[in-house]
Amino acid sequence: MFRFAHTDFLWGLLIIPLLFGIFWISRRLRTKALRKFGTPETLNQLMPDFSSTRPAVKFVLLNIALIAMIFALAEPQFGSRLQEIKRKGVEIVIALDVSNSMMAEDIQPNRLERAKQAISKLVDRLTNDKVGLIVFAGDAYTQVPITMDYVSTKMFLSTITCDIVPKQGTAIGSAIDLGMKSFSPDNESSKVLIIITDGENHEGDAIAMAKQAREKGITIHTIGLGLPDGAPIPVHSGSGVKSYLKDQDGSTVISKLNETMLNQVSTAGGGMYIRSTNTRLGLNVLFDEIDKMEKQELEARIYSDYEERYQYLAGLTLLFLLVDLFTLERRNRLLKNIRIFHIKI
């Protein structure tokens, strides 16, 4: 497994095309200036030691050294082996509503982005627990299988949009059903299913599914996104013009938080309902509840013992700098008959 320890340094690669552009322009201007003094044959006689190619070679060598140095600073690392680890924790599956109503802006910046922020903060607080991620609208889909790889979980989380599922709706029952199947089989650890949704226009028998999950030892918590008064659902056209979703009668659709249903689901699932607002995510209370649960031994395979590989790139940087240092811009008089870098102006 490969990664960079400090990816911010990779932004330095953007300077390479700029340097090549500046060098090309300066070469063009220099060539035009030299041609004012005579033909290439005349200039070769007046400046026998002049090389038009060596400066370009030195420039390329310096840029290769710069690229190698940037990659070295980013510290490339390789996971040397898979290691099986055992930790005590709980298993958490998060079901995130990605229906169009989650784009309503009564919770800033909108319900979906607020939910993603909440999940990201929750994952940051996990240490020895396993986490999985489900997205649902008209149906439910696994986004991240149950894992201890928190980095990958946050990476996949950042890519979630309302367009990720083909069927719209709010099938909380389907999300609970898929959530029950997402936990590790034959594992007696505490299991938690967190449903994050506005609860509007829910489909299927979510309450019955929550009771079924509870019978299997799965605790269900719900987090409500939105305000009871509701808000219109933004629709962006291809030209970027913002409008709002309308019904068949031409009236603006107002999406409202369905707290009653979310309370019923969490009660049936033996958990709690938390309403997220613009000022409070409600994660502290939820995390405290999860932290109180009995911890069981969990097994996971992860890459460990990352080995640094920047030394090779640092050596490559030094090598090209040395070659550049010993490459003169003018021809060596002792080697004047060897025209490796000779190109006529």
PARO-373309 format. One record per residue (C-alpha): residue number from 1; x, y, z; residue in one letter. Coordinates in Angstrom, 1 decimal. Each point is the difference from the previous one (the first is absolute). Example, Ala and Ser with C-alpha at 12.3 -4.5 7.8 and 13.67 -1.06 7.14 Angstrom:
1 | 12.3 | -4.5 | 7.8 | A .
2 | 1.4 | 3.4 | -0.7 | S .
This chain:
1 | 0.0 | 0.0 | 0.0 | M .
2 | 1.4 | 3.4 | -1.0 | F .
3 | -0.6 | 3.4 | 1.4 | R .
4 | 1.6 | 3.4 | 0.5 | F .
5 | 0.5 | 1.2 | 3.6 | A .
6 | -0.1 | 3.7 | -0.9 | H .
7 | -2.2 | 0.5 | -3.1 | T .
8 | 0.1 | 3.8 | 0.3 | D .
9 | 3.5 | 0.1 | -1.5 | F .
10 | -1.4 | -1.5 | -3.3 | L .
11 | -1.6 | 3.4 | -0.7 | W .
12 | 3.6 | 1.1 | -0.8 | G .
13 | -0.2 | -2.0 | -3.3 | L .
14 | -2.3 | 2.7 | -1.4 | L .
15 | 3.1 | 2.3 | -0.3 | I .
16 | 1.6 | -2.3 | -2.6 | I .
17 | -2.2 | 0.9 | -3.0 | P .
18 | 0.5 | 3.7 | 1.0 | L .
19 | 3.8 | -0.4 | 0.0 | L .
20 | -0.1 | -1.7 | -3.4 | F .
21 | -2.2 | 2.8 | -1.4 | G .
22 | 2.4 | 2.7 | 1.3 | I .
23 | 3.0 | -1.8 | -1.4 | F .
24 | -1.6 | -0.5 | -3.4 | W .
25 | -0.9 | 3.7 | -0.3 | I .
26 | 3.5 | 1.1 | 1.1 | S .
27 | 1.6 | -2.3 | -2.6 | R .
28 | -2.2 | 1.4 | -2.7 | R .
29 | 1.0 | 3.6 | 1.0 | L .
30 | 3.7 | -0.9 | 0.2 | R .
31 | -0.1 | -1.7 | -3.5 | T .
32 | -1.6 | 3.1 | -1.5 | K .
33 | 2.6 | 2.3 | 1.6 | A .
34 | 2.9 | -2.1 | -1.3 | L .
35 | -1.3 | -0.1 | -3.5 | R .
36 | 0.3 | 3.8 | -0.2 | K .
37 | 3.8 | -0.4 | 0.1 | F .
38 | 0.3 | -2.3 | -3.0 | G .
39 | -0.7 | -3.4 | -1.5 | T .
40 | 0.4 | -3.2 | 2.1 | P .
41 | 3.2 | -0.8 | -2.0 | E .
42 | 1.5 | 3.4 | 0.9 | T .
43 | -1.0 | -0.3 | 3.7 | L .
44 | 1.6 | -3.5 | 0.2 | N .
45 | 3.3 | 1.5 | -1.3 | Q .
46 | -0.2 | 3.0 | 2.4 | L .
47 | -0.9 | -2.2 | 3.0 | M .
48 | 1.5 | -3.4 | -0.6 | P .
49 | -0.5 | -1.0 | 3.7 | D .
50 | -3.7 | 0.9 | 0.0 | F .
51 | -2.5 | -2.8 | 0.3 | S .
52 | -3.7 | 0.6 | -0.5 | S .
53 | -1.0 | -3.4 | 1.4 | T .
54 | 2.0 | -0.3 | 3.2 | R .
55 | -2.1 | 2.6 | 1.9 | P .
56 | -3.1 | -2.0 | -0.9 | A .
57 | 1.7 | -3.2 | 1.2 | V .
58 | 0.9 | 1.7 | 3.3 | K .
59 | -3.6 | 1.3 | 0.3 | F .
60 | -1.4 | -3.5 | -0.4 | V .
61 | 2.4 | -1.4 | 2.5 | L .
62 | -0.9 | 2.6 | 2.6 | L .
63 | -3.7 | -0.7 | -0.6 | N .
64 | 0.4 | -3.7 | 0.4 | I .
65 | 1.9 | 0.7 | 3.3 | A .
66 | -2.8 | 2.3 | 1.1 | L .
67 | -2.7 | -2.6 | -0.7 | I .
68 | 2.0 | -2.7 | 1.8 | A .
69 | 0.4 | 2.4 | 3.0 | M .
70 | -3.7 | 0.8 | 0.1 | I .
71 | -0.9 | -3.7 | 0.1 | F .
72 | 2.7 | -0.6 | 2.6 | A .
73 | -1.5 | 2.7 | 2.2 | L .
74 | -3.4 | -1.6 | -0.3 | A .
75 | 1.6 | -3.1 | 1.5 | E .
76 | -1.3 | -3.0 | -2.0 | P .
77 | -0.7 | -3.0 | 2.2 | Q .
78 | -0.8 | -3.7 | -0.7 | F .
79 | -1.9 | -2.3 | 2.3 | G .
80 | 2.3 | -2.9 | 0.4 | S .
81 | -2.5 | -2.6 | 1.1 | R .
82 | -3.5 | -0.7 | 1.1 | L .
83 | -0.3 | -0.3 | 3.8 | Q .
84 | -2.9 | -1.6 | 1.8 | E .
85 | -0.9 | 2.0 | 3.1 | I .
86 | -2.4 | -0.5 | 2.8 | K .
87 | -1.6 | 2.9 | 1.9 | R .
88 | -3.0 | 0.4 | 2.2 | K .
89 | -2.8 | 2.1 | -1.4 | G .
90 | -3.5 | 0.1 | -1.5 | V .
91 | -1.2 | -0.2 | -3.6 | E .
92 | -1.7 | 3.1 | -1.4 | I .
93 | -1.9 | 0.2 | -3.3 | V .
94 | -1.1 | 3.4 | -1.1 | I .
95 | -2.9 | 0.3 | -2.5 | A .
96 | -0.1 | 3.4 | -1.7 | L .
97 | -3.0 | 1.3 | -1.9 | D .
98 | 0.9 | 1.4 | -3.4 | V .
99 | -3.5 | 0.8 | -1.3 | S .
100 | -0.5 | 3.4 | -1.7 | N .
101 | -1.7 | 1.4 | 3.1 | S .
102 | 3.4 | -0.2 | 1.8 | M .
103 | 1.0 | 3.0 | -2.2 | M .
104 | -2.3 | 2.3 | 1.9 | A .
105 | 1.8 | 2.9 | 1.6 | E .
106 | -1.8 | 0.4 | 3.3 | D .
107 | 3.1 | -1.6 | 1.5 | I .
108 | 3.1 | 1.8 | -1.3 | Q .
109 | 1.6 | -0.5 | -2.5 | P .
110 | -2.6 | -2.6 | -0.7 | N .
111 | -1.3 | -3.2 | 1.7 | R .
112 | 2.3 | -2.4 | -1.9 | L .
113 | 3.2 | 2.0 | 0.5 | E .
114 | -0.9 | 0.4 | 3.7 | R .
115 | -0.5 | -3.7 | 0.3 | A .
116 | 3.4 | -0.7 | -1.7 | K .
117 | 1.6 | 2.4 | 2.5 | Q .
118 | -1.6 | -1.9 | 2.9 | A .
119 | 1.2 | -3.4 | -1.4 | I .
120 | 3.5 | 1.3 | -0.5 | S .
121 | 0.1 | 1.3 | 3.6 | K .
122 | -1.3 | -3.3 | 1.3 | L .
123 | 2.6 | -2.0 | -2.0 | V .
124 | 2.7 | 2.3 | 1.4 | D .
125 | -0.9 | -1.1 | 3.5 | R .
126 | 0.1 | -3.7 | -0.7 | L .
127 | 3.1 | -1.9 | 1.2 | T .
128 | -0.6 | -3.8 | 0.3 | N .
129 | -3.4 | -0.2 | -1.6 | D .
130 | -1.1 | -1.3 | -3.4 | K .
131 | -2.0 | 2.3 | -2.2 | V .
132 | -2.1 | -0.6 | -3.2 | G .
133 | -1.9 | 2.5 | -2.2 | L .
134 | -3.3 | -0.5 | -1.9 | I .
135 | -1.7 | 2.5 | -2.2 | V .
136 | -3.7 | -0.1 | -0.7 | F .
137 | -2.9 | 1.7 | -1.8 | A .
138 | -2.5 | -2.1 | -1.9 | G .
139 | 2.2 | -3.0 | 0.8 | D .
140 | 3.1 | -0.6 | 2.2 | A .
141 | 3.6 | -0.6 | -1.2 | Y .
142 | 3.2 | -0.9 | 1.8 | T .
143 | 2.6 | 2.8 | -0.4 | Q .
144 | 2.7 | -1.3 | 2.4 | V .
145 | -0.1 | -3.5 | 1.4 | P .
146 | 0.6 | -0.4 | 3.7 | I .
147 | 3.7 | 0.9 | 0.6 | T .
148 | 2.6 | 1.6 | 2.3 | M .
149 | 1.4 | 2.0 | -2.9 | D .
150 | -1.2 | 3.5 | 1.1 | Y .
151 | 2.0 | 1.8 | -2.7 | V .
152 | -1.8 | -1.9 | -2.8 | S .
153 | -3.3 | 0.5 | 1.7 | T .
154 | 0.4 | 3.8 | 0.0 | K .
155 | 1.3 | -0.1 | -3.6 | M .
156 | -3.1 | -1.7 | -1.3 | F .
157 | -2.2 | 2.2 | 2.2 | L .
158 | 1.3 | 3.1 | -1.7 | S .
159 | -1.2 | -1.2 | -3.4 | T .
160 | -3.6 | -0.6 | 1.0 | I .
161 | -2.6 | 2.1 | -1.8 | T .
162 | -3.8 | -0.4 | -0.6 | C .
163 | 0.8 | -1.3 | -3.5 | D .
164 | 1.8 | -3.1 | 1.4 | I .
165 | -3.2 | -2.1 | 0.0 | V .
166 | -2.3 | -0.6 | -3.0 | P .
167 | -3.3 | -0.1 | 1.8 | K .
168 | -1.4 | 2.8 | 2.1 | Q .
169 | -2.1 | -0.4 | 3.2 | G .
170 | 0.7 | -0.5 | 3.7 | T .
171 | 0.1 | -3.8 | 0.5 | A .
172 | 1.0 | -0.1 | 3.7 | I .
173 | -1.2 | -3.6 | 0.2 | G .
174 | 2.3 | -1.0 | -2.8 | S .
175 | 2.9 | 1.8 | 1.8 | A .
176 | -0.7 | -1.9 | 3.2 | I .
177 | -0.2 | -3.3 | -1.9 | D .
178 | 3.3 | 0.6 | -1.7 | L .
179 | 1.5 | 1.2 | 3.2 | G .
180 | -0.8 | -3.2 | 1.8 | M .
181 | 1.8 | -1.9 | -2.7 | K .
182 | 3.1 | 2.3 | 0.1 | S .
183 | 1.3 | -1.0 | 3.4 | F .
184 | 2.7 | -2.7 | 0.4 | S .
185 | -1.6 | -3.5 | 0.1 | P .
186 | 0.6 | -2.1 | 3.0 | D .
187 | 1.2 | 3.0 | 2.0 | N .
188 | -1.4 | 0.5 | 3.5 | E .
189 | 1.1 | 3.6 | 0.2 | S .
190 | -2.4 | 2.8 | 0.7 | S .
191 | -1.7 | 1.2 | -3.2 | K .
192 | -1.3 | 3.6 | -0.7 | V .
193 | -1.9 | 1.2 | -3.0 | L .
194 | -0.1 | 3.8 | -0.3 | I .
195 | -2.6 | 1.4 | -2.5 | I .
196 | 0.5 | 3.6 | -1.1 | I .
197 | -3.0 | 1.3 | -2.0 | T .
198 | -2.7 | 2.6 | -0.1 | D .
199 | -2.6 | -2.8 | 0.2 | G .
200 | -2.2 | 1.5 | -2.7 | E .
201 | -2.1 | -2.2 | -2.3 | N .
202 | 1.4 | -3.2 | 1.6 | H .
203 | -0.9 | -3.2 | -1.8 | E .
204 | -0.4 | -3.5 | 1.4 | G .
205 | -0.6 | -1.1 | 3.5 | D .
206 | 3.0 | 1.6 | 1.7 | A .
207 | -1.4 | -0.5 | 3.6 | I .
208 | -0.5 | -3.8 | -0.6 | A .
209 | 3.5 | -0.3 | -1.4 | M .
210 | 1.4 | 1.9 | 3.0 | A .
211 | -1.7 | -2.4 | 2.4 | K .
212 | 1.5 | -2.9 | -2.0 | Q .
213 | 3.5 | 1.5 | 0.3 | A .
214 | -0.4 | 0.4 | 3.7 | R .
215 | -0.9 | -3.7 | 0.3 | E .
216 | 3.4 | -0.7 | -1.6 | K .
217 | 1.8 | 2.1 | 2.5 | G .
218 | 0.4 | 3.1 | -2.2 | I .
219 | -0.6 | 3.4 | 1.6 | T .
220 | -1.4 | 2.6 | -2.3 | I .
221 | 0.5 | 3.8 | 0.5 | H .
222 | -1.4 | 2.6 | -2.3 | T .
223 | 1.2 | 3.5 | -0.7 | I .
224 | -2.5 | 2.4 | -1.5 | G .
225 | 1.2 | 2.6 | -2.5 | L .
226 | -2.3 | 3.0 | -0.8 | G .
227 | -2.5 | 2.2 | 1.7 | L .
228 | -3.6 | -0.8 | 0.8 | P .
229 | -1.1 | 3.1 | -2.1 | D .
230 | 1.9 | -1.4 | -2.9 | G .
231 | 1.7 | 1.6 | -3.0 | A .
232 | -0.2 | -0.1 | -3.8 | P .
233 | 2.2 | -2.4 | -1.9 | I .
234 | 2.6 | 1.7 | -2.3 | P .
235 | 0.3 | -1.0 | -3.6 | V .
236 | 2.9 | 1.1 | -2.1 | H .
237 | -0.3 | 0.2 | -3.7 | S .
238 | 2.8 | -0.8 | -2.4 | G .
239 | 0.8 | 3.7 | -0.3 | S .
240 | 0.4 | 0.3 | 3.8 | G .
241 | -3.3 | 1.9 | 0.5 | V .
242 | -1.6 | -0.9 | 3.4 | K .
243 | -3.7 | -0.8 | 0.3 | S .
244 | -2.1 | -2.1 | 2.3 | Y .
245 | -1.8 | -3.3 | -0.5 | L .
246 | -3.7 | 0.3 | -0.9 | K .
247 | -2.9 | -2.5 | 0.1 | D .
248 | -2.4 | -0.8 | -2.8 | Q .
249 | -2.1 | 3.1 | 0.9 | D .
250 | 3.0 | 2.3 | -0.3 | G .
251 | 0.3 | 0.6 | 3.7 | S .
252 | 3.4 | 0.0 | 1.7 | T .
253 | 0.6 | -3.2 | 1.9 | V .
254 | 0.8 | 0.5 | 3.7 | I .
255 | 2.0 | -2.8 | 1.6 | S .
256 | -0.6 | -0.3 | 3.8 | K .
257 | 1.8 | -2.0 | 2.6 | L .
258 | -2.1 | -3.0 | 1.1 | N .
259 | 1.0 | -0.2 | 3.7 | E .
260 | -3.0 | -2.2 | 1.0 | T .
261 | 1.1 | -2.9 | -2.3 | M .
262 | 3.7 | 0.3 | 0.9 | L .
263 | -1.0 | -0.2 | 3.7 | N .
264 | -2.0 | -3.1 | -0.7 | Q .
265 | 2.8 | -1.7 | -1.8 | V .
266 | 2.6 | 0.7 | 2.7 | S .
267 | -2.4 | -1.1 | 2.7 | T .
268 | -0.7 | -3.2 | -1.9 | A .
269 | 3.7 | -0.5 | -0.5 | G .
270 | 0.9 | 0.5 | 3.7 | G .
271 | 1.9 | 3.2 | -0.7 | G .
272 | -0.4 | 3.7 | 0.1 | M .
273 | -1.1 | 2.8 | -2.3 | Y .
274 | 2.2 | 3.1 | -0.4 | I .
275 | -1.0 | 3.1 | -1.9 | R .
276 | 2.9 | 1.7 | -1.7 | S .
277 | -0.2 | 3.8 | -0.3 | T .
278 | 2.2 | 2.8 | -1.5 | N .
279 | 1.8 | 0.4 | 3.3 | T .
280 | 0.0 | -3.6 | 1.4 | R .
281 | 0.8 | -3.3 | -1.7 | L .
282 | -1.0 | -2.0 | 3.0 | G .
283 | 2.9 | -2.4 | -0.3 | L .
284 | 1.3 | 0.3 | 3.5 | N .
285 | -3.1 | -1.5 | 1.5 | V .
286 | -0.1 | -2.8 | -2.6 | L .
287 | 3.7 | -0.8 | 0.3 | F .
288 | -0.3 | -0.1 | 3.8 | D .
289 | -2.8 | -2.6 | -0.4 | E .
290 | 2.1 | -2.1 | -2.4 | I .
291 | 3.0 | 0.3 | 2.4 | D .
292 | -2.1 | -1.6 | 2.8 | K .
293 | -0.7 | -3.1 | -2.1 | M .
294 | 1.8 | -3.2 | 0.8 | E .
295 | 3.2 | -0.3 | -2.0 | K .
296 | 0.9 | -3.3 | -1.6 | Q .
297 | 3.2 | -1.2 | -1.7 | E .
298 | 0.0 | 0.9 | -3.7 | L .
299 | 2.4 | -1.4 | -2.7 | E .
300 | 1.1 | 2.0 | -3.0 | A .
301 | 2.8 | -0.2 | -2.6 | R .
302 | 1.8 | 3.3 | -0.7 | I .
303 | 3.2 | 1.0 | -1.7 | Y .
304 | 2.6 | 0.7 | 2.6 | S .
305 | 3.7 | 0.9 | 0.3 | D .
306 | 0.0 | 2.6 | -2.8 | Y .
307 | 3.5 | 0.3 | -1.3 | E .
308 | 1.5 | 3.4 | -1.1 | E .
309 | 1.2 | 0.1 | -3.6 | R .
310 | 1.0 | 3.7 | -0.3 | Y .
311 | 3.7 | -0.9 | 0.3 | Q .
312 | 0.1 | -1.2 | -3.6 | Y .
313 | -1.6 | 3.2 | -1.3 | L .
314 | 2.3 | 2.1 | 2.1 | A .
315 | 3.0 | -1.9 | -1.6 | G .
316 | -1.5 | 0.5 | -3.5 | L .
317 | -0.3 | 3.7 | 0.8 | T .
318 | 3.6 | 0.2 | 1.0 | L .
319 | 1.1 | -2.0 | -3.1 | L .
320 | -1.7 | 2.4 | -2.5 | F .
321 | 1.3 | 3.0 | 1.9 | L .
322 | 3.6 | -1.3 | -0.3 | L .
323 | -0.5 | -0.8 | -3.7 | V .
324 | -1.4 | 3.6 | -0.5 | D .
325 | 3.0 | 1.4 | 1.9 | L .
326 | 2.5 | -1.7 | -2.3 | F .
327 | -1.9 | 0.9 | -3.1 | T .
328 | 1.4 | 3.3 | -1.3 | L .
329 | -2.1 | 2.4 | -2.1 | E .
330 | 2.9 | 0.4 | -2.4 | R .
331 | 1.9 | -2.7 | -1.8 | R .
332 | 3.1 | -1.4 | 1.7 | N .
333 | 3.1 | 1.0 | -2.1 | R .
334 | 1.6 | -3.3 | 0.7 | L .
335 | -3.1 | -1.8 | -1.3 | L .
336 | -0.9 | 2.5 | -2.7 | K .
337 | -0.1 | -2.6 | -2.8 | N .
338 | -2.6 | -2.1 | 2.0 | I .
339 | -3.4 | 1.6 | -0.9 | R .
340 | -2.4 | -1.9 | 2.2 | I .
341 | -1.9 | 3.2 | 0.8 | F .
342 | 0.5 | 1.8 | -3.3 | H .
343 | -3.0 | 1.3 | -1.9 | I .
344 | 0.2 | 2.9 | -2.4 | K .
345 | -1.8 | 3.2 | 0.9 | I .
